[in-house]
Amino acid sequence: MTDTPFSGDQLLAMYDRVAGAEDAIPRLRRFVLDLAVRGKLVEQDAGDEPASKLLERIEAEKVRLVKAGEIKKSAVDPVELKDEPHQLPKNWAWVRFASIADFSAGRTPARNESSFWNTGDYPWVSIADMKDGEILTATKETISERARQEVFKSEPVPIGTMIMSFKLTIGKISRLGVSAFHNEAIITIRPILNSLDELLFITLPELARGGDTKGAIKGATLNRESLSNLCIPLPPLAEQHRIVAKVQELMALLDGLEVARVRAEGARDKLTAATLHRLTDEGTDPQTATAFALKTLPALTTRAGQIKPLRQTILNLAVRGKLVEQDEGDEPASVLLEQLRADRGKLLKEKGVRTKKPVDPLRDIDDLNLPCNWTADAFANLIDPRETISYGVLVPGPDEEGGVPFVRAQDLALSGHPSRPNKTISLDIERKYARTRLRGGEILLCVVGSIGKLGVVPPEWAGANIARAVARISPMEHLSRDFVLLFLRSDLAQSYFEDATRTHAQPTLNVGLIEKLPFPLPPLA
């Protein structure tokens, strides 16, 4: 025997190097299978009967099965040197999939024929029913005896047979634990020799994912020709048994690592949540909590999914006055609020300014638990009265070439805007909604559908208008627009929007309720 087999200790050492990656376990599974199909997973034995002899027996059995009418005759070109994906050990051989296995796709009976469906006669497998690498024992749907006779015209696929998806989700493989039929995105796989079954079950999915796929509406797909021509690395039969045993051993080790990883991540998530909660807990000293978090969180936030709650916590601290130290020398926010009210009063007297019923100032400011030099008011009282919180065009009509750019909910973004929105509307329609025409710099809030989604209008979108699903927000000039945006992104605002949303045909947030949103106001400094 030659070459040293890959060991579990080596796999553990590799895991230690990549454990920080979210996809560490899937990557290692692919690595093990890659070693397997390259002949680098187990030792080579010069005494093994070469794969060429195994191919002779496969061909003889294939001839017998064709004569017996059990499979159809098929021919594929041999794998030429230029087509070989990589070099193999000398006693291996490259073969086409159709040379060593027979396969067939399933069908989906007509959905409008109720007598075909869900009678309980025969299980019918869809890709969603399959659990990768496992035995399938139950399906969501069944088909009738009539469907078997008129659509499939055959007996169900027997227990123990390999099935694999080859459309949209390529390479999902299972073994039937019940006799069943399946749909046209799945193939039944019958190796010419039963001895090939276990190796194909382990290696075929990864080989299929590397096949010659074609584009489809919902994703990549293989067809019969590309499946037939898949290049399969064929080891000697004795080595196949060693490969299967080693793969099973290493996959079991990875299964254990995955269970341990899930438990560790669960504990980490709980600790992270507790740390973040401590930051926003009213009974905690903010400076002490922040120092603890800055020291602890780098070890707790190791995955991309943990960054979002950390970002949200930072926003929540910011709008509660817990993110930075309070300076007694700052001019109190009450002075700023009086200035804003005076400025609003002057603007309301300007010619052409639309008067709206005023929103009462907030009374129960103490309930917000703000720092002593902060204050608060209803959001509407901090908005420029010349551009009150308003949504836009109700019925925009079709696109019109050379028309007015039209901002919809899907266009909202905080950065990275295109040069202009995708849709345009006619000048005549837009003219009726001149009050929501954009100047650039406004904050936009989605009020229909994706409630709470936010955007900022880039300068190059000046002159565009907005959809009914979008509300324009223009804070007063002396109010920090950036702070307003931080607040609207925080849980204080987003939770309020969620509670205020009314669900009809789709979720809708009323402008009047946005105007009553309690807004915490810090000193300008």
C-alpha positions in Angstrom: 0.0 0.0 0.0 1.1 3.6 -0.7 0.2 7.1 0.4 -1.0 8.0 3.9 -4.8 8.1 4.4 -6.4 11.3 5.5 -7.2 11.1 9.2 -9.7 12.4 11.7 -7.0 14.2 13.5 -6.1 16.1 10.3 -9.8 17.0 9.8 -10.0 18.3 13.4 -6.8 20.4 12.8 -8.4 21.9 9.7 -11.6 22.6 11.6 -9.6 24.6 14.2 -8.3 26.8 11.4 -11.7 27.5 9.8 -14.0 27.3 12.8 -14.7 31.0 12.7 -16.4 30.8 9.3 -20.2 30.3 9.3 -19.9 27.7 6.6 -17.0 25.8 8.2 -18.8 22.4 8.4 -20.2 22.5 4.8 -16.7 23.5 3.5 -15.1 20.6 5.3 -17.7 18.2 4.0 -17.0 19.3 0.4 -13.3 19.0 1.1 -13.6 15.4 2.3 -15.6 14.5 -0.8 -13.1 16.2 -3.0 -10.3 14.1 -1.6 -12.5 11.0 -2.1 -13.0 11.6 -5.8 -9.4 12.5 -6.4 -8.1 9.2 -4.8 -6.5 11.1 -1.9 -8.7 10.0 1.0 -7.5 6.5 1.6 -4.4 4.5 0.8 -3.8 3.1 -2.7 -3.2 -0.7 -2.9 -1.2 -2.0 -5.9 -2.9 -5.4 -5.3 -6.4 -4.1 -6.0 -8.0 -5.2 -9.2 -7.8 -2.1 -11.5 -11.0 -0.2 -12.4 -10.6 -1.3 -16.0 -11.5 -4.9 -15.0 -14.6 -3.5 -13.1 -15.6 -1.6 -16.3 -15.5 -4.9 -18.3 -18.0 -6.4 -15.8 -20.2 -3.3 -15.9 -20.3 -3.5 -19.7 -21.2 -7.2 -19.7 -24.0 -6.6 -17.2 -25.3 -3.7 -19.2 -25.5 -5.9 -22.3 -27.4 -8.5 -20.3 -29.9 -5.9 -18.9 -30.6 -4.5 -22.4 -31.2 -7.9 -23.8 -33.6 -8.7 -20.9 -35.4 -5.4 -21.6 -34.7 -4.1 -18.1 -32.9 -1.0 -19.4 -32.8 0.8 -22.7 -29.7 0.8 -24.8 -27.6 3.9 -24.5 -24.3 5.0 -25.8 -22.0 7.9 -24.6 -18.6 8.9 -25.8 -15.6 7.8 -23.7 -13.9 10.4 -21.5 -11.0 11.7 -23.6 -7.8 13.0 -22.0 -8.8 16.7 -22.8 -12.1 16.2 -20.9 -10.7 14.8 -17.7 -11.4 17.2 -14.9 -8.2 16.2 -13.0 -5.6 13.5 -12.8 -6.5 10.2 -11.1 -4.4 7.4 -9.5 -3.2 5.0 -12.2 -5.5 2.1 -11.3 -8.6 4.4 -11.5 -10.6 5.3 -14.6 -12.8 8.1 -15.9 -16.3 7.1 -17.1 -19.5 8.8 -18.1 -22.4 8.5 -15.7 -24.6 6.8 -18.3 -21.9 4.1 -18.7 -22.3 2.9 -15.1 -25.9 3.7 -14.2 -29.4 3.8 -15.7 -31.6 6.8 -14.6 -35.0 8.2 -15.3 -37.0 11.3 -14.4 -40.4 11.3 -12.9 -43.7 13.2 -13.7 -46.2 15.5 -12.2 -49.8 14.5 -12.9 -52.1 17.3 -14.1 -53.0 19.5 -11.1 -56.5 20.3 -12.5 -57.4 16.6 -12.4 -58.4 16.1 -8.7 -58.8 12.3 -9.1 -55.0 12.1 -9.5 -54.2 13.7 -6.2 -54.0 13.0 -2.5 -55.9 9.7 -2.4 -53.3 8.1 -0.2 -52.5 5.3 -2.7 -48.9 6.1 -3.5 -46.4 8.6 -2.1 -45.3 11.3 -4.6 -41.9 12.9 -3.9 -41.0 16.6 -4.5 -37.6 18.1 -3.8 -39.0 19.7 -0.7 -39.8 16.2 0.7 -36.1 15.1 0.5 -33.6 15.5 3.3 -30.1 15.5 1.8 -28.3 12.2 2.4 -31.1 10.7 4.4 -33.8 8.0 3.9 -37.2 9.4 2.8 -40.1 7.8 4.6 -43.0 10.3 4.1 -44.2 12.8 1.5 -46.6 15.8 1.7 -48.6 14.6 -1.3 -49.8 11.3 -2.7 -51.2 10.2 -6.0 -54.0 7.8 -7.0 -54.1 4.4 -8.6 -55.6 6.1 -11.6 -52.6 8.4 -11.9 -50.3 5.4 -11.7 -52.1 3.7 -14.6 -52.6 6.7 -16.8 -49.6 9.0 -16.1 -46.8 6.9 -14.9 -47.8 3.6 -16.4 -45.4 1.7 -14.2 -45.0 0.4 -10.7 -43.6 2.8 -8.0 -39.9 3.1 -7.5 -38.9 0.4 -5.0 -37.7 0.9 -1.4 -33.9 1.4 -1.2 -33.6 3.2 -4.5 -31.4 6.3 -4.9 -33.2 9.5 -6.0 -31.5 12.8 -6.8 -32.7 16.3 -7.8 -31.2 17.7 -11.0 -33.2 20.8 -11.6 -33.1 24.1 -9.6 -31.7 22.4 -6.5 -29.0 20.2 -8.0 -27.5 17.3 -6.2 -30.0 16.8 -3.3 -29.9 13.0 -2.8 -32.0 10.6 -0.7 -32.8 6.9 -0.5 -36.4 5.8 -0.6 -37.7 4.3 2.6 -41.1 3.7 1.0 -42.1 2.7 -2.6 -43.0 6.0 -4.3 -43.3 8.0 -7.5 -41.5 11.4 -7.9 -41.7 14.6 -10.0 -39.8 15.5 -13.1 -37.0 17.4 -11.2 -35.8 14.2 -9.6 -34.2 11.1 -11.2 -34.3 7.5 -10.1 -30.7 6.1 -10.2 -30.0 2.4 -10.8 -26.3 1.5 -10.9 -25.5 -1.2 -13.4 -23.8 -3.1 -10.7 -25.2 -3.0 -7.2 -21.7 -2.7 -5.8 -21.5 0.9 -7.2 -24.5 2.1 -5.2 -22.8 3.3 -2.0 -20.0 5.2 -3.8 -22.4 6.9 -6.1 -24.7 7.9 -3.2 -21.7 9.6 -1.5 -20.0 11.3 -4.4 -22.6 11.9 -7.2 -24.2 15.0 -5.7 -21.0 17.0 -5.7 -20.1 15.7 -9.1 -23.6 16.7 -10.4 -23.2 20.2 -9.0 -20.1 20.6 -11.1 -21.8 19.4 -14.3 -22.7 21.3 -17.4 -25.8 23.2 -16.2 -28.2 25.3 -18.3 -30.0 28.4 -17.2 -33.7 28.1 -16.2 -36.3 30.6 -14.9 -35.8 29.6 -11.3 -32.2 28.5 -11.4 -29.6 26.2 -12.9 -30.6 22.8 -14.2 -29.1 19.7 -15.8 -30.8 17.8 -18.6 -30.6 14.2 -19.7 -27.6 14.8 -22.0 -25.6 16.7 -19.4 -26.4 14.0 -16.8 -25.4 11.2 -19.1 -22.1 12.9 -19.8 -21.1 13.6 -16.2 -17.5 12.5 -15.7 -17.3 10.0 -12.9 -14.0 9.0 -11.3 -14.1 5.2 -10.8 -11.8 3.6 -8.3 -11.1 -0.2 -8.0 -14.0 -1.9 -6.2 -11.8 -2.7 -3.1 -10.8 0.9 -2.8 -14.5 2.0 -3.2 -15.3 0.1 0.0 -12.4 1.8 1.8 -13.5 5.2 0.5 -17.1 4.7 1.6 -16.0 3.6 5.1 -13.6 6.6 5.5 -16.2 9.1 4.2 -18.7 7.8 6.7 -16.2 8.0 9.5 -15.2 11.6 8.7 -18.8 12.7 8.1 -19.8 11.3 11.5 -17.0 13.3 13.1 -18.3 16.4 11.3 -21.8 15.6 12.4 -20.6 15.7 16.0 -18.7 18.9 15.5 -21.8 20.5 14.0 -23.9 19.5 17.0 -21.3 20.9 19.3 -21.1 24.1 17.2 -24.9 24.6 17.3 -24.9 24.3 21.0 -22.0 26.6 21.4 -23.5 29.2 19.1 -26.8 29.0 21.0 -25.0 29.7 24.3 -23.1 32.5 22.6 -26.3 34.0 21.2 -27.9 34.0 24.7 -24.8 35.6 26.2 -24.8 38.2 23.4 -28.5 39.0 23.9 -27.9 39.3 27.7 -25.0 41.7 27.1 -27.0 43.8 24.7 -30.0 43.8 27.1 -27.7 45.0 29.9 -26.7 47.9 27.8 -30.3 49.2 27.4 -31.6 48.1 30.8 -32.8 51.2 32.7 -31.2 50.0 36.0 -27.7 49.7 34.6 -25.1 52.5 34.7 -24.6 53.3 31.0 -20.9 53.9 31.3 -20.2 50.7 33.1 -22.4 48.7 30.7 -20.8 50.2 27.7 -17.3 49.5 29.0 -18.3 45.9 29.6 -19.8 45.5 26.2 -16.8 47.0 24.4 -14.6 44.5 26.2 -16.9 41.5 25.7 -18.7 41.8 22.4 -15.8 41.2 20.0 -15.7 37.6 21.3 -19.5 37.3 21.1 -20.1 38.8 17.7 -18.3 36.3 15.4 -21.0 35.8 12.8 -22.6 38.1 10.3 -26.1 37.4 11.8 -24.9 38.8 15.2 -24.0 42.1 13.8 -27.5 43.3 13.1 -28.7 43.2 16.8 -25.4 44.8 17.8 -26.0 47.6 15.3 -29.6 48.0 16.6 -28.4 48.2 20.2 -26.0 51.0 19.3 -28.9 52.9 17.7 -31.1 52.3 20.7 -28.3 53.6 23.1 -27.9 56.6 20.9 -31.5 57.8 21.0 -31.8 57.0 24.7 -28.8 59.2 25.7 -26.7 56.2 26.8 -24.1 56.1 24.0 -22.0 59.2 24.9 -21.4 61.0 28.1 -23.7 63.8 29.2 -22.0 67.3 29.4 -23.6 69.6 31.9 -22.2 72.5 29.9 -24.3 71.7 26.9 -27.2 74.0 26.3 -30.3 72.0 27.3 -32.6 70.6 24.7 -35.5 72.6 26.1 -33.8 75.7 24.6 -33.4 74.0 21.2 -37.1 73.0 21.4 -38.2 76.6 22.1 -36.1 77.8 19.1 -37.7 75.1 16.8 -41.2 76.1 17.9 -40.4 79.8 17.3 -39.0 79.0 13.8 -42.1 76.9 13.0 -44.3 79.7 14.1 -42.7 82.1 11.6 -42.8 79.6 8.8 -46.5 78.9 9.4 -47.2 82.6 8.7 -45.5 82.5 5.3 -47.7 82.8 2.2 -48.8 79.5 0.7 -47.9 77.4 3.7 -50.6 74.8 4.2 -52.0 74.8 7.7 -52.8 71.5 9.4 -54.4 70.8 12.7 -51.6 71.1 15.2 -50.4 68.0 17.1 -50.4 68.5 20.9 -46.9 68.7 22.5 -45.9 65.6 24.6 -46.9 65.7 28.2 -45.5 62.5 29.7 -41.9 63.1 28.9 -40.7 61.4 32.1 -42.1 58.1 30.8 -39.3 58.1 28.2 -36.6 57.9 30.9 -34.3 60.4 29.1 -31.3 62.2 30.5 -32.1 65.4 32.5 -30.9 67.8 29.8 -32.9 66.1 27.0 -36.6 66.7 26.2 -39.1 65.3 23.7 -42.0 66.3 21.5 -44.5 64.9 19.0 -42.6 64.2 15.7 -44.9 66.5 13.7 -43.8 69.5 15.8 -40.2 69.1 14.6 -41.1 68.9 10.9 -40.8 71.9 8.5 -44.4 73.1 8.1 -43.7 73.9 4.4 -43.2 70.2 3.8 -45.4 68.3 6.2 -45.2 64.5 6.5 -46.9 63.5 3.3 -47.2 60.6 0.9 -47.3 60.9 -2.8 -49.0 59.9 -6.1 -51.9 57.6 -5.7 -52.3 56.3 -9.3 -49.0 56.9 -11.2 -50.1 55.3 -14.5 -47.7 53.6 -16.9 -44.1 54.6 -17.6 -43.7 57.6 -19.8 -40.5 58.2 -21.7 -39.0 61.6 -20.7 -41.4 61.8 -17.7 -40.8 62.7 -14.1 -38.7 60.2 -12.1 -40.9 58.3 -9.6 -39.6 56.9 -6.3 -41.2 53.7 -5.0 -40.6 51.6 -1.9 -38.1 49.4 -3.7 -36.0 52.5 -4.5 -35.5 53.4 -0.8 -31.8 53.2 0.3 -29.5 55.0 2.7 -26.6 54.9 0.3 -25.5 53.5 -3.1 -28.3 55.1 -5.1 -28.5 54.7 -8.9 -28.4 57.9 -10.9 -32.2 57.9 -11.0 -35.2 55.7 -10.1 -36.4 53.1 -12.6 -39.9 54.4 -13.1 -41.2 57.6 -14.6 -44.7 59.1 -14.7 -46.3 61.7 -16.9 -45.9 65.4 -16.3 -49.7 65.8 -16.1 -50.1 63.3 -13.3 -47.0 64.6 -11.4 -48.2 68.2 -11.5 -51.2 67.3 -9.3 -48.8 66.2 -6.6 -46.4 69.2 -6.6 -46.4 69.3 -2.8 -44.4 66.0 -2.6 -41.9 66.9 -5.3 -38.4 66.2 -4.0 -35.5 68.7 -3.6 -32.9 66.3 -2.4 -31.9 65.4 1.2 -35.3 64.4 2.4 -35.9 61.3 4.5 -38.3 58.8 3.0 -40.3 56.2 5.0 -42.2 53.3 3.6 -45.8 53.3 4.9 -47.3 50.5 2.8 -46.0 47.0 2.7 -42.4 47.1 4.0 -43.3 49.3 6.9 -40.4 51.3 8.4 -38.0 50.9 5.5 -36.0 54.1 5.2 -34.2 56.0 2.5 -32.5 59.4 1.9 -33.0 61.3 -1.3 -29.7 61.9 -3.1 -29.2 65.4 -4.7 -29.4 64.0 -8.2 -33.0 62.9 -7.6 -34.2 66.5 -7.1 -37.4 67.0 -9.1 -38.6 63.4 -8.7 -41.9 62.6 -6.9 -42.9 59.8 -4.6 -45.4 56.9 -4.5 -48.4 56.5 -2.2 -46.4 53.9 -0.3 -43.7 56.4 0.6 -43.9 59.3 3.1 -41.6 62.3 2.8 -40.0 63.6 6.1 -38.3 67.1 6.2 -37.1 68.0 9.7 -36.6 71.6 10.8 -33.4 73.2 9.7 -31.8 73.4 13.1 -32.6 69.8 14.0 -29.8 67.3 13.1 -31.1 65.4 10.1 -28.6 62.6 10.8 -29.9 62.2 14.4 -33.5 62.1 13.0 -32.5 59.3 10.7 -30.7 57.4 13.6 -33.9 57.7 15.6 -36.2 56.4 12.8 -33.9 53.4 12.5 -34.0 52.6 16.2 -36.3 50.2 17.9 -38.1 53.1 19.6 -39.4 54.3 16.2 -39.6 50.9 14.4 -41.6 49.3 17.3 -43.9 52.3 17.3 -44.5 51.9 13.5 -45.1 48.2 13.9 -47.7 48.8 16.6 -49.4 51.6 14.6 -49.6 49.6 11.4 -53.1 48.6 10.2 -53.4 45.4 8.2 -56.0 45.5 5.3 -55.0 44.1 2.0 -51.5 44.9 3.0 -49.8 46.6 6.0 -50.4 50.4 6.0 -49.1 53.1 8.3 -51.2 56.3 8.7 -49.4 59.6 8.4 -51.4 60.9 11.4 -49.9 58.3 13.6 -46.4 59.1 12.4 -47.0 62.7 13.4 -47.7 61.6 17.0 -44.5 59.5 17.3 -42.7 60.6 20.5 -39.3 62.0 19.5 -36.5 62.2 22.1 -34.5 65.5 21.6 -31.0 65.8 22.9 -29.0 69.0 23.2 -27.7 70.0 19.8 -24.1 69.5 20.9 
